[in-house]
Amino acid sequence: MLRYQVDDMTCGHCAQAITQALKGLDPRAEVSVDLGPKQVAVTSLFASERIEHVIRAAGYTPRAVETAPSATKGGCCGSC
Ligand SMILES: [Cu+2]
């Protein structure tokens, strides 16, 4: 499971937009949004870079919450 801090996610509409965007990438993804700490948890076969990219494309700013040390950083584009 991947976890992201999304500070500009403020309401249910934001949560819905992010969930829909992630389902667009991976219809089988399990997406769980917690508006309290503004975190999104995603269970998907897609790489973290792809998931972050989709959240960013939806207009939000994800910050990966490290669940394991030394995750290899390999962006798929200039903004990853
Ligand atoms: Cu909102």
PDB file of the backbone (N, CA, C, O) and the ligand in Angstrom, with CONECT records:
HET     CU  A 101       1
ATOM      1  N   MET A   1       0.839  -1.198   0.000  1.00  0.00           N
ATOM      2  CA  MET A   1       0.000   0.000   0.000  1.00  0.00           C
ATOM      3  C   MET A   1       0.873   1.248   0.000  1.00  0.00           C
ATOM      4  O   MET A   1       1.894   1.310   0.685  1.00  0.00           O
ATOM      5  N   LEU A   2       0.455   2.232  -0.776  1.00  0.00           N
ATOM      6  CA  LEU A   2       1.184   3.495  -0.855  1.00  0.00           C
ATOM      7  C   LEU A   2       0.348   4.568  -0.170  1.00  0.00           C
ATOM      8  O   LEU A   2      -0.881   4.574  -0.237  1.00  0.00           O
ATOM      9  N   ARG A   3       1.049   5.460   0.480  1.00  0.00           N
ATOM     10  CA  ARG A   3       0.350   6.486   1.248  1.00  0.00           C
ATOM     11  C   ARG A   3       0.902   7.862   0.876  1.00  0.00           C
ATOM     12  O   ARG A   3       2.111   8.061   0.751  1.00  0.00           O
ATOM     13  N   TYR A   4      -0.024   8.798   0.706  1.00  0.00           N
ATOM     14  CA  TYR A   4       0.380  10.154   0.312  1.00  0.00           C
ATOM     15  C   TYR A   4      -0.253  11.184   1.206  1.00  0.00           C
ATOM     16  O   TYR A   4      -1.413  11.071   1.603  1.00  0.00           O
ATOM     17  N   GLN A   5       0.528  12.181   1.512  1.00  0.00           N
ATOM     18  CA  GLN A   5       0.027  13.374   2.172  1.00  0.00           C
ATOM     19  C   GLN A   5      -0.388  14.337   1.067  1.00  0.00           C
ATOM     20  O   GLN A   5       0.431  14.701   0.223  1.00  0.00           O
ATOM     21  N   VAL A   6      -1.663  14.757   1.066  1.00  0.00           N
ATOM     22  CA  VAL A   6      -2.144  15.692   0.042  1.00  0.00           C
ATOM     23  C   VAL A   6      -2.757  16.892   0.758  1.00  0.00           C
ATOM     24  O   VAL A   6      -3.945  16.908   1.083  1.00  0.00           O
ATOM     25  N   ASP A   7      -1.916  17.894   0.994  1.00  0.00           N
ATOM     26  CA  ASP A   7      -2.349  19.007   1.842  1.00  0.00           C
ATOM     27  C   ASP A   7      -3.413  19.881   1.195  1.00  0.00           C
ATOM     28  O   ASP A   7      -4.178  20.541   1.898  1.00  0.00           O
ATOM     29  N   ASP A   8      -3.475  19.898  -0.148  1.00  0.00           N
ATOM     30  CA  ASP A   8      -4.485  20.742  -0.780  1.00  0.00           C
ATOM     31  C   ASP A   8      -5.784  19.991  -1.071  1.00  0.00           C
ATOM     32  O   ASP A   8      -6.620  20.467  -1.839  1.00  0.00           O
ATOM     33  N   MET A   9      -5.947  18.846  -0.473  1.00  0.00           N
ATOM     34  CA  MET A   9      -7.216  18.114  -0.533  1.00  0.00           C
ATOM     35  C   MET A   9      -8.033  18.527   0.700  1.00  0.00           C
ATOM     36  O   MET A   9      -7.690  18.173   1.828  1.00  0.00           O
ATOM     37  N   THR A  10      -9.104  19.273   0.471  1.00  0.00           N
ATOM     38  CA  THR A  10      -9.771  19.901   1.614  1.00  0.00           C
ATOM     39  C   THR A  10     -11.189  19.428   1.867  1.00  0.00           C
ATOM     40  O   THR A  10     -11.698  19.620   2.972  1.00  0.00           O
ATOM     41  N   CYS A  11     -11.848  18.820   0.894  1.00  0.00           N
ATOM     42  CA  CYS A  11     -13.248  18.466   1.111  1.00  0.00           C
ATOM     43  C   CYS A  11     -13.587  17.179   0.373  1.00  0.00           C
ATOM     44  O   CYS A  11     -12.740  16.577  -0.286  1.00  0.00           O
ATOM     45  N   GLY A  12     -14.841  16.776   0.499  1.00  0.00           N
ATOM     46  CA  GLY A  12     -15.282  15.532  -0.122  1.00  0.00           C
ATOM     47  C   GLY A  12     -15.162  15.567  -1.634  1.00  0.00           C
ATOM     48  O   GLY A  12     -14.934  14.540  -2.272  1.00  0.00           O
ATOM     49  N   HIS A  13     -15.319  16.758  -2.203  1.00  0.00           N
ATOM     50  CA  HIS A  13     -15.181  16.866  -3.657  1.00  0.00           C
ATOM     51  C   HIS A  13     -13.755  16.554  -4.094  1.00  0.00           C
ATOM     52  O   HIS A  13     -13.539  15.854  -5.083  1.00  0.00           O
ATOM     53  N   CYS A  14     -12.798  17.074  -3.359  1.00  0.00           N
ATOM     54  CA  CYS A  14     -11.386  16.786  -3.652  1.00  0.00           C
ATOM     55  C   CYS A  14     -11.149  15.277  -3.551  1.00  0.00           C
ATOM     56  O   CYS A  14     -10.528  14.674  -4.427  1.00  0.00           O
ATOM     57  N   ALA A  15     -11.646  14.692  -2.486  1.00  0.00           N
ATOM     58  CA  ALA A  15     -11.460  13.260  -2.262  1.00  0.00           C
ATOM     59  C   ALA A  15     -12.027  12.469  -3.428  1.00  0.00           C
ATOM     60  O   ALA A  15     -11.427  11.504  -3.903  1.00  0.00           O
ATOM     61  N   GLN A  16     -13.219  12.910  -3.883  1.00  0.00           N
ATOM     62  CA  GLN A  16     -13.881  12.233  -4.995  1.00  0.00           C
ATOM     63  C   GLN A  16     -13.060  12.373  -6.274  1.00  0.00           C
ATOM     64  O   GLN A  16     -12.892  11.414  -7.028  1.00  0.00           O
ATOM     65  N   ALA A  17     -12.552  13.585  -6.506  1.00  0.00           N
ATOM     66  CA  ALA A  17     -11.778  13.845  -7.723  1.00  0.00           C
ATOM     67  C   ALA A  17     -10.531  12.969  -7.758  1.00  0.00           C
ATOM     68  O   ALA A  17     -10.187  12.400  -8.794  1.00  0.00           O
ATOM     69  N   ILE A  18      -9.866  12.870  -6.625  1.00  0.00           N
ATOM     70  CA  ILE A  18      -8.642  12.066  -6.562  1.00  0.00           C
ATOM     71  C   ILE A  18      -8.971  10.590  -6.730  1.00  0.00           C
ATOM     72  O   ILE A  18      -8.269   9.866  -7.435  1.00  0.00           O
ATOM     73  N   THR A  19     -10.043  10.150  -6.080  1.00  0.00           N
ATOM     74  CA  THR A  19     -10.439   8.748  -6.198  1.00  0.00           C
ATOM     75  C   THR A  19     -10.767   8.403  -7.650  1.00  0.00           C
ATOM     76  O   THR A  19     -10.342   7.367  -8.161  1.00  0.00           O
ATOM     77  N   GLN A  20     -11.529   9.285  -8.311  1.00  0.00           N
ATOM     78  CA  GLN A  20     -11.899   9.037  -9.703  1.00  0.00           C
ATOM     79  C   GLN A  20     -10.658   9.007 -10.598  1.00  0.00           C
ATOM     80  O   GLN A  20     -10.553   8.173 -11.497  1.00  0.00           O
ATOM     81  N   ALA A  21      -9.725   9.918 -10.345  1.00  0.00           N
ATOM     82  CA  ALA A  21      -8.514   9.975 -11.156  1.00  0.00           C
ATOM     83  C   ALA A  21      -7.719   8.676 -11.015  1.00  0.00           C
ATOM     84  O   ALA A  21      -7.199   8.145 -11.996  1.00  0.00           O
ATOM     85  N   LEU A  22      -7.633   8.174  -9.783  1.00  0.00           N
ATOM     86  CA  LEU A  22      -6.864   6.951  -9.547  1.00  0.00           C
ATOM     87  C   LEU A  22      -7.563   5.747 -10.146  1.00  0.00           C
ATOM     88  O   LEU A  22      -6.913   4.835 -10.657  1.00  0.00           O
ATOM     89  N   LYS A  23      -8.904   5.740 -10.083  1.00  0.00           N
ATOM     90  CA  LYS A  23      -9.661   4.641 -10.690  1.00  0.00           C
ATOM     91  C   LYS A  23      -9.519   4.668 -12.207  1.00  0.00           C
ATOM     92  O   LYS A  23      -9.617   3.639 -12.875  1.00  0.00           O
ATOM     93  N   GLY A  24      -9.282   5.881 -12.741  1.00  0.00           N
ATOM     94  CA  GLY A  24      -9.061   5.996 -14.180  1.00  0.00           C
ATOM     95  C   GLY A  24      -7.746   5.355 -14.580  1.00  0.00           C
ATOM     96  O   GLY A  24      -7.639   4.767 -15.656  1.00  0.00           O
ATOM     97  N   LEU A  25      -6.748   5.465 -13.720  1.00  0.00           N
ATOM     98  CA  LEU A  25      -5.456   4.836 -13.978  1.00  0.00           C
ATOM     99  C   LEU A  25      -5.578   3.326 -13.786  1.00  0.00           C
ATOM    100  O   LEU A  25      -5.118   2.542 -14.617  1.00  0.00           O
ATOM    101  N   ASP A  26      -6.195   2.938 -12.695  1.00  0.00           N
ATOM    102  CA  ASP A  26      -6.274   1.527 -12.342  1.00  0.00           C
ATOM    103  C   ASP A  26      -7.660   1.244 -11.745  1.00  0.00           C
ATOM    104  O   ASP A  26      -7.893   1.503 -10.564  1.00  0.00           O
ATOM    105  N   PRO A  27      -8.578   0.713 -12.564  1.00  0.00           N
ATOM    106  CA  PRO A  27      -9.951   0.488 -12.095  1.00  0.00           C
ATOM    107  C   PRO A  27     -10.021  -0.459 -10.899  1.00  0.00           C
ATOM    108  O   PRO A  27     -11.009  -0.464 -10.164  1.00  0.00           O
ATOM    109  N   ARG A  28      -8.988  -1.250 -10.706  1.00  0.00           N
ATOM    110  CA  ARG A  28      -9.012  -2.203  -9.590  1.00  0.00           C
ATOM    111  C   ARG A  28      -8.283  -1.685  -8.348  1.00  0.00           C
ATOM    112  O   ARG A  28      -8.140  -2.397  -7.355  1.00  0.00           O
ATOM    113  N   ALA A  29      -7.837  -0.459  -8.422  1.00  0.00           N
ATOM    114  CA  ALA A  29      -7.129   0.118  -7.277  1.00  0.00           C
ATOM    115  C   ALA A  29      -8.076   0.255  -6.087  1.00  0.00           C
ATOM    116  O   ALA A  29      -9.268   0.520  -6.245  1.00  0.00           O
ATOM    117  N   GLU A  30      -7.525   0.072  -4.915  1.00  0.00           N
ATOM    118  CA  GLU A  30      -8.285   0.356  -3.699  1.00  0.00           C
ATOM    119  C   GLU A  30      -7.796   1.701  -3.181  1.00  0.00           C
ATOM    120  O   GLU A  30      -6.622   1.874  -2.854  1.00  0.00           O
ATOM    121  N   VAL A  31      -8.725   2.646  -3.116  1.00  0.00           N
ATOM    122  CA  VAL A  31      -8.362   4.000  -2.715  1.00  0.00           C
ATOM    123  C   VAL A  31      -9.094   4.334  -1.427  1.00  0.00           C
ATOM    124  O   VAL A  31     -10.312   4.178  -1.331  1.00  0.00           O
ATOM    125  N   SER A  32      -8.346   4.788  -0.451  1.00  0.00           N
ATOM    126  CA  SER A  32      -8.952   5.162   0.814  1.00  0.00           C
ATOM    127  C   SER A  32      -8.470   6.553   1.195  1.00  0.00           C
ATOM    128  O   SER A  32      -7.274   6.789   1.368  1.00  0.00           O
ATOM    129  N   VAL A  33      -9.436   7.478   1.325  1.00  0.00           N
ATOM    130  CA  VAL A  33      -9.103   8.875   1.587  1.00  0.00           C
ATOM    131  C   VAL A  33      -9.472   9.207   3.017  1.00  0.00           C
ATOM    132  O   VAL A  33     -10.563   8.880   3.482  1.00  0.00           O
ATOM    133  N   ASP A  34      -8.559   9.855   3.705  1.00  0.00           N
ATOM    134  CA  ASP A  34      -8.831  10.307   5.064  1.00  0.00           C
ATOM    135  C   ASP A  34      -8.640  11.819   5.103  1.00  0.00           C
ATOM    136  O   ASP A  34      -7.516  12.320   5.094  1.00  0.00           O
ATOM    137  N   LEU A  35      -9.764  12.535   5.146  1.00  0.00           N
ATOM    138  CA  LEU A  35      -9.694  13.998   5.075  1.00  0.00           C
ATOM    139  C   LEU A  35      -9.148  14.622   6.354  1.00  0.00           C
ATOM    140  O   LEU A  35      -8.713  15.773   6.343  1.00  0.00           O
ATOM    141  N   GLY A  36      -9.165  13.882   7.444  1.00  0.00           N
ATOM    142  CA  GLY A  36      -8.623  14.412   8.690  1.00  0.00           C
ATOM    143  C   GLY A  36      -7.153  14.766   8.543  1.00  0.00           C
ATOM    144  O   GLY A  36      -6.799  15.945   8.543  1.00  0.00           O
ATOM    145  N   PRO A  37      -6.290  13.760   8.417  1.00  0.00           N
ATOM    146  CA  PRO A  37      -4.860  14.033   8.214  1.00  0.00           C
ATOM    147  C   PRO A  37      -4.528  14.355   6.764  1.00  0.00           C
ATOM    148  O   PRO A  37      -3.360  14.546   6.428  1.00  0.00           O
ATOM    149  N   LYS A  38      -5.558  14.419   5.882  1.00  0.00           N
ATOM    150  CA  LYS A  38      -5.362  14.695   4.450  1.00  0.00           C
ATOM    151  C   LYS A  38      -4.429  13.680   3.817  1.00  0.00           C
ATOM    152  O   LYS A  38      -3.449  14.031   3.160  1.00  0.00           O
ATOM    153  N   GLN A  39      -4.753  12.430   4.027  1.00  0.00           N
ATOM    154  CA  GLN A  39      -3.932  11.381   3.447  1.00  0.00           C
ATOM    155  C   GLN A  39      -4.761  10.496   2.524  1.00  0.00           C
ATOM    156  O   GLN A  39      -5.958  10.287   2.725  1.00  0.00           O
ATOM    157  N   VAL A  40      -4.083   9.991   1.515  1.00  0.00           N
ATOM    158  CA  VAL A  40      -4.687   9.064   0.571  1.00  0.00           C
ATOM    159  C   VAL A  40      -3.873   7.780   0.609  1.00  0.00           C
ATOM    160  O   VAL A  40      -2.652   7.811   0.460  1.00  0.00           O
ATOM    161  N   ALA A  41      -4.543   6.655   0.809  1.00  0.00           N
ATOM    162  CA  ALA A  41      -3.877   5.364   0.775  1.00  0.00           C
ATOM    163  C   ALA A  41      -4.348   4.635  -0.474  1.00  0.00           C
ATOM    164  O   ALA A  41      -5.546   4.550  -0.742  1.00  0.00           O
ATOM    165  N   VAL A  42      -3.403   4.114  -1.228  1.00  0.00           N
ATOM    166  CA  VAL A  42      -3.712   3.474  -2.492  1.00  0.00           C
ATOM    167  C   VAL A  42      -3.097   2.082  -2.515  1.00  0.00           C
ATOM    168  O   VAL A  42      -1.909   1.909  -2.241  1.00  0.00           O
ATOM    169  N   THR A  43      -3.915   1.101  -2.843  1.00  0.00           N
ATOM    170  CA  THR A  43      -3.394  -0.229  -3.084  1.00  0.00           C
ATOM    171  C   THR A  43      -3.563  -0.505  -4.570  1.00  0.00           C
ATOM    172  O   THR A  43      -4.684  -0.633  -5.063  1.00  0.00           O
ATOM    173  N   SER A  44      -2.448  -0.597  -5.277  1.00  0.00           N
ATOM    174  CA  SER A  44      -2.477  -0.732  -6.723  1.00  0.00           C
ATOM    175  C   SER A  44      -1.201  -1.394  -7.182  1.00  0.00           C
ATOM    176  O   SER A  44      -0.180  -1.359  -6.497  1.00  0.00           O
ATOM    177  N   LEU A  45      -1.275  -2.006  -8.368  1.00  0.00           N
ATOM    178  CA  LEU A  45      -0.076  -2.612  -8.930  1.00  0.00           C
ATOM    179  C   LEU A  45       0.801  -1.567  -9.613  1.00  0.00           C
ATOM    180  O   LEU A  45       1.942  -1.846  -9.980  1.00  0.00           O
ATOM    181  N   PHE A  46       0.261  -0.367  -9.778  1.00  0.00           N
ATOM    182  CA  PHE A  46       1.020   0.669 -10.465  1.00  0.00           C
ATOM    183  C   PHE A  46       2.101   1.243  -9.558  1.00  0.00           C
ATOM    184  O   PHE A  46       1.972   1.261  -8.334  1.00  0.00           O
ATOM    185  N   ALA A  47       3.168   1.710 -10.193  1.00  0.00           N
ATOM    186  CA  ALA A  47       4.286   2.281  -9.446  1.00  0.00           C
ATOM    187  C   ALA A  47       3.867   3.592  -8.797  1.00  0.00           C
ATOM    188  O   ALA A  47       2.981   4.298  -9.280  1.00  0.00           O
ATOM    189  N   SER A  48       4.524   3.889  -7.703  1.00  0.00           N
ATOM    190  CA  SER A  48       4.251   5.107  -6.957  1.00  0.00           C
ATOM    191  C   SER A  48       4.350   6.356  -7.843  1.00  0.00           C
ATOM    192  O   SER A  48       3.583   7.305  -7.684  1.00  0.00           O
ATOM    193  N   GLU A  49       5.315   6.337  -8.784  1.00  0.00           N
ATOM    194  CA  GLU A  49       5.489   7.496  -9.654  1.00  0.00           C
ATOM    195  C   GLU A  49       4.244   7.745 -10.485  1.00  0.00           C
ATOM    196  O   GLU A  49       3.838   8.889 -10.688  1.00  0.00           O
ATOM    197  N   ARG A  50       3.633   6.650 -10.970  1.00  0.00           N
ATOM    198  CA  ARG A  50       2.430   6.792 -11.798  1.00  0.00           C
ATOM    199  C   ARG A  50       1.285   7.341 -10.972  1.00  0.00           C
ATOM    200  O   ARG A  50       0.524   8.192 -11.434  1.00  0.00           O
ATOM    201  N   ILE A  51       1.166   6.854  -9.754  1.00  0.00           N
ATOM    202  CA  ILE A  51       0.067   7.270  -8.891  1.00  0.00           C
ATOM    203  C   ILE A  51       0.214   8.737  -8.514  1.00  0.00           C
ATOM    204  O   ILE A  51      -0.756   9.494  -8.546  1.00  0.00           O
ATOM    205  N   GLU A  52       1.419   9.130  -8.159  1.00  0.00           N
ATOM    206  CA  GLU A  52       1.668  10.536  -7.840  1.00  0.00           C
ATOM    207  C   GLU A  52       1.358  11.416  -9.041  1.00  0.00           C
ATOM    208  O   GLU A  52       0.778  12.494  -8.907  1.00  0.00           O
ATOM    209  N   HIS A  53       1.749  10.945 -10.204  1.00  0.00           N
ATOM    210  CA  HIS A  53       1.534  11.715 -11.421  1.00  0.00           C
ATOM    211  C   HIS A  53       0.037  11.946 -11.650  1.00  0.00           C
ATOM    212  O   HIS A  53      -0.375  13.045 -12.020  1.00  0.00           O
ATOM    213  N   VAL A  54      -0.771  10.907 -11.428  1.00  0.00           N
ATOM    214  CA  VAL A  54      -2.218  11.009 -11.634  1.00  0.00           C
ATOM    215  C   VAL A  54      -2.841  11.986 -10.637  1.00  0.00           C
ATOM    216  O   VAL A  54      -3.714  12.777 -10.995  1.00  0.00           O
ATOM    217  N   ILE A  55      -2.390  11.927  -9.399  1.00  0.00           N
ATOM    218  CA  ILE A  55      -2.929  12.850  -8.391  1.00  0.00           C
ATOM    219  C   ILE A  55      -2.562  14.284  -8.761  1.00  0.00           C
ATOM    220  O   ILE A  55      -3.367  15.204  -8.615  1.00  0.00           O
ATOM    221  N   ARG A  56      -1.342  14.453  -9.238  1.00  0.00           N
ATOM    222  CA  ARG A  56      -0.887  15.788  -9.621  1.00  0.00           C
ATOM    223  C   ARG A  56      -1.675  16.286 -10.829  1.00  0.00           C
ATOM    224  O   ARG A  56      -2.044  17.458 -10.907  1.00  0.00           O
ATOM    225  N   ALA A  57      -1.927  15.370 -11.776  1.00  0.00           N
ATOM    226  CA  ALA A  57      -2.678  15.747 -12.977  1.00  0.00           C
ATOM    227  C   ALA A  57      -4.105  16.153 -12.620  1.00  0.00           C
ATOM    228  O   ALA A  57      -4.723  16.936 -13.342  1.00  0.00           O
ATOM    229  N   ALA A  58      -4.634  15.629 -11.513  1.00  0.00           N
ATOM    230  CA  ALA A  58      -5.979  15.990 -11.070  1.00  0.00           C
ATOM    231  C   ALA A  58      -5.975  17.348 -10.371  1.00  0.00           C
ATOM    232  O   ALA A  58      -7.036  17.870 -10.029  1.00  0.00           O
ATOM    233  N   GLY A  59      -4.808  17.915 -10.161  1.00  0.00           N
ATOM    234  CA  GLY A  59      -4.726  19.262  -9.609  1.00  0.00           C
ATOM    235  C   GLY A  59      -4.289  19.328  -8.155  1.00  0.00           C
ATOM    236  O   GLY A  59      -4.423  20.367  -7.507  1.00  0.00           O
ATOM    237  N   TYR A  60      -3.769  18.228  -7.644  1.00  0.00           N
ATOM    238  CA  TYR A  60      -3.378  18.202  -6.235  1.00  0.00           C
ATOM    239  C   TYR A  60      -1.884  17.919  -6.097  1.00  0.00           C
ATOM    240  O   TYR A  60      -1.208  17.560  -7.062  1.00  0.00           O
ATOM    241  N   THR A  61      -1.399  18.086  -4.899  1.00  0.00           N
ATOM    242  CA  THR A  61       0.035  17.959  -4.665  1.00  0.00           C
ATOM    243  C   THR A  61       0.317  16.839  -3.678  1.00  0.00           C
ATOM    244  O   THR A  61       0.275  17.051  -2.467  1.00  0.00           O
ATOM    245  N   PRO A  62       0.605  15.647  -4.189  1.00  0.00           N
ATOM    246  CA  PRO A  62       0.871  14.531  -3.282  1.00  0.00           C
ATOM    247  C   PRO A  62       2.309  14.525  -2.794  1.00  0.00           C
ATOM    248  O   PRO A  62       3.233  14.893  -3.519  1.00  0.00           O
ATOM    249  N   ARG A  63       2.476  14.107  -1.571  1.00  0.00           N
ATOM    250  CA  ARG A  63       3.819  13.926  -1.025  1.00  0.00           C
ATOM    251  C   ARG A  63       3.832  12.516  -0.454  1.00  0.00           C
ATOM    252  O   ARG A  63       3.071  12.194   0.459  1.00  0.00           O
ATOM    253  N   ALA A  64       4.696  11.690  -0.996  1.00  0.00           N
ATOM    254  CA  ALA A  64       4.728  10.296  -0.562  1.00  0.00           C
ATOM    255  C   ALA A  64       5.090  10.212   0.914  1.00  0.00           C
ATOM    256  O   ALA A  64       6.053  10.829   1.369  1.00  0.00           O
ATOM    257  N   VAL A  65       4.308   9.447   1.644  1.00  0.00           N
ATOM    258  CA  VAL A  65       4.636   9.185   3.045  1.00  0.00           C
ATOM    259  C   VAL A  65       5.420   7.881   3.061  1.00  0.00           C
ATOM    260  O   VAL A  65       4.912   6.823   2.689  1.00  0.00           O
ATOM    261  N   GLU A  66       6.647   7.982   3.493  1.00  0.00           N
ATOM    262  CA  GLU A  66       7.524   6.814   3.452  1.00  0.00           C
ATOM    263  C   GLU A  66       6.990   5.711   4.361  1.00  0.00           C
ATOM    264  O   GLU A  66       6.862   5.890   5.572  1.00  0.00           O
ATOM    265  N   THR A  67       6.682   4.572   3.751  1.00  0.00           N
ATOM    266  CA  THR A  67       6.285   3.430   4.557  1.00  0.00           C
ATOM    267  C   THR A  67       7.455   2.463   4.695  1.00  0.00           C
ATOM    268  O   THR A  67       7.483   1.636   5.607  1.00  0.00           O
ATOM    269  N   ALA A  68       8.415   2.571   3.790  1.00  0.00           N
ATOM    270  CA  ALA A  68       9.620   1.758   3.872  1.00  0.00           C
ATOM    271  C   ALA A  68      10.804   2.653   3.539  1.00  0.00           C
ATOM    272  O   ALA A  68      10.668   3.560   2.718  1.00  0.00           O
ATOM    273  N   PRO A  69      11.951   2.428   4.147  1.00  0.00           N
ATOM    274  CA  PRO A  69      13.107   3.284   3.877  1.00  0.00           C
ATOM    275  C   PRO A  69      13.698   3.054   2.500  1.00  0.00           C
ATOM    276  O   PRO A  69      13.534   1.986   1.909  1.00  0.00           O
ATOM    277  N   SER A  70      14.381   4.057   2.000  1.00  0.00           N
ATOM    278  CA  SER A  70      15.127   4.013   0.748  1.00  0.00           C
ATOM    279  C   SER A  70      14.304   3.538  -0.449  1.00  0.00           C
ATOM    280  O   SER A  70      14.705   2.624  -1.170  1.00  0.00           O
ATOM    281  N   ALA A  71      13.149   4.173  -0.648  1.00  0.00           N
ATOM    282  CA  ALA A  71      12.400   3.921  -1.874  1.00  0.00           C
ATOM    283  C   ALA A  71      13.177   4.530  -3.035  1.00  0.00           C
ATOM    284  O   ALA A  71      13.594   5.687  -2.965  1.00  0.00           O
ATOM    285  N   THR A  72      13.372   3.769  -4.087  1.00  0.00           N
ATOM    286  CA  THR A  72      14.168   4.288  -5.210  1.00  0.00           C
ATOM    287  C   THR A  72      13.377   5.349  -5.950  1.00  0.00           C
ATOM    288  O   THR A  72      12.210   5.156  -6.292  1.00  0.00           O
ATOM    289  N   LYS A  73      14.026   6.459  -6.188  1.00  0.00           N
ATOM    290  CA  LYS A  73      13.383   7.583  -6.857  1.00  0.00           C
ATOM    291  C   LYS A  73      13.649   7.484  -8.349  1.00  0.00           C
ATOM    292  O   LYS A  73      14.778   7.695  -8.792  1.00  0.00           O
ATOM    293  N   GLY A  74      12.630   7.168  -9.125  1.00  0.00           N
ATOM    294  CA  GLY A  74      12.786   7.147 -10.568  1.00  0.00           C
ATOM    295  C   GLY A  74      11.576   7.773 -11.220  1.00  0.00           C
ATOM    296  O   GLY A  74      10.584   7.085 -11.462  1.00  0.00           O
ATOM    297  N   GLY A  75      11.629   9.044 -11.508  1.00  0.00           N
ATOM    298  CA  GLY A  75      10.475   9.746 -12.065  1.00  0.00           C
ATOM    299  C   GLY A  75      10.221   9.348 -13.502  1.00  0.00           C
ATOM    300  O   GLY A  75      11.141   8.930 -14.204  1.00  0.00           O
ATOM    301  N   CYS A  76       8.973   9.474 -13.950  1.00  0.00           N
ATOM    302  CA  CYS A  76       8.636   9.149 -15.323  1.00  0.00           C
ATOM    303  C   CYS A  76       8.637  10.406 -16.172  1.00  0.00           C
ATOM    304  O   CYS A  76       8.540  10.325 -17.396  1.00  0.00           O
ATOM    305  N   CYS A  77       8.746  11.592 -15.525  1.00  0.00           N
ATOM    306  CA  CYS A  77       8.794  12.823 -16.291  1.00  0.00           C
ATOM    307  C   CYS A  77       9.477  13.896 -15.447  1.00  0.00           C
ATOM    308  O   CYS A  77       9.884  13.644 -14.313  1.00  0.00           O
ATOM    309  N   GLY A  78       9.594  15.078 -16.007  1.00  0.00           N
ATOM    310  CA  GLY A  78      10.315  16.143 -15.326  1.00  0.00           C
ATOM    311  C   GLY A  78       9.720  16.546 -13.999  1.00  0.00           C
ATOM    312  O   GLY A  78      10.437  17.037 -13.127  1.00  0.00           O
ATOM    313  N   SER A  79       8.404  16.348 -13.821  1.00  0.00           N
ATOM    314  CA  SER A  79       7.780  16.815 -12.579  1.00  0.00           C
ATOM    315  C   SER A  79       7.598  15.708 -11.560  1.00  0.00           C
ATOM    316  O   SER A  79       7.049  15.944 -10.484  1.00  0.00           O
ATOM    317  N   CYS A  80       8.043  14.520 -11.874  1.00  0.00           N
ATOM    318  CA  CYS A  80       7.916  13.418 -10.908  1.00  0.00           C
ATOM    319  C   CYS A  80       8.946  13.567  -9.791  1.00  0.00           C
ATOM    320  O   CYS A  80       8.996  12.738  -8.882  1.00  0.00           O
TER     321      CYS A  80
HETATM  322 CU    CU A 101     -12.466  20.111  -2.209  1.00  0.00          CU2+
END
